[in-house]
Amino acid sequence: MKDKLLRYTLRVDRLLFQKFRYVAEFEGRSANKEIEQFLKRHVADFEQAHGEIPTKADDR
């Protein structure tokens, strides 16, 4: 069975990430969960403007 969670290495400016972690903590989230929420909002906004993004069932 495939693991539902994808692991991805993110390379980002250290100072920017420190600030991002501050925002995440302010929102009561870990940095990982804050990234996940950001991605969900961004994809939802994109799909609202351009329609649903097709995915392969195997990739879920």
C-alpha positions as CSV (number, residue, x, y, z in Angstrom):
1,M,0.0,0.0,0.0
2,K,1.3,3.4,-0.9
3,D,1.9,6.0,1.8
4,K,-0.6,8.8,1.4
5,L,1.9,11.4,2.5
6,L,4.5,12.7,0.1
7,R,7.8,13.7,1.6
8,Y,9.4,16.7,-0.1
9,T,12.6,18.6,0.7
10,L,12.1,22.4,0.6
11,R,15.1,24.7,0.1
12,V,14.3,28.2,1.2
13,D,16.1,31.3,2.6
14,R,16.8,30.8,6.3
15,L,15.5,34.3,7.3
16,L,12.3,33.9,5.3
17,F,11.7,30.5,6.9
18,Q,12.2,31.9,10.4
19,K,9.6,34.5,9.7
20,F,7.3,31.8,8.2
21,R,7.6,29.7,11.4
22,Y,6.7,32.8,13.4
23,V,3.5,33.2,11.4
24,A,2.8,29.4,11.7
25,E,3.2,29.6,15.5
26,F,0.9,32.7,15.6
27,E,-1.7,30.7,13.8
28,G,-1.3,27.7,16.2
29,R,0.3,25.4,13.6
30,S,3.6,23.7,12.9
31,A,5.5,25.0,9.9
32,N,4.6,21.8,8.1
33,K,0.8,22.3,8.7
34,E,1.1,26.0,7.8
35,I,2.7,25.0,4.4
36,E,-0.1,22.4,3.9
37,Q,-2.8,25.1,4.6
38,F,-1.1,27.5,2.2
39,L,-0.9,24.9,-0.5
40,K,-4.6,24.0,-0.1
41,R,-5.7,27.7,-0.3
42,H,-3.5,28.3,-3.3
43,V,-4.7,25.2,-5.2
44,A,-8.4,26.1,-4.3
45,D,-7.9,29.6,-5.6
46,F,-6.3,28.3,-8.8
47,E,-9.1,25.8,-9.4
48,Q,-11.7,28.5,-8.7
49,A,-10.2,30.6,-11.5
50,H,-9.3,27.9,-13.9
51,G,-11.3,24.8,-13.1
52,E,-10.5,21.6,-11.4
53,I,-7.0,20.2,-11.9
54,P,-7.1,16.7,-13.2
55,T,-5.1,14.0,-11.3
56,K,-4.4,10.3,-11.9
57,A,-6.2,8.0,-9.4
58,D,-2.8,6.3,-8.9
59,D,-1.3,9.4,-7.5
60,R,-3.7,9.9,-4.6
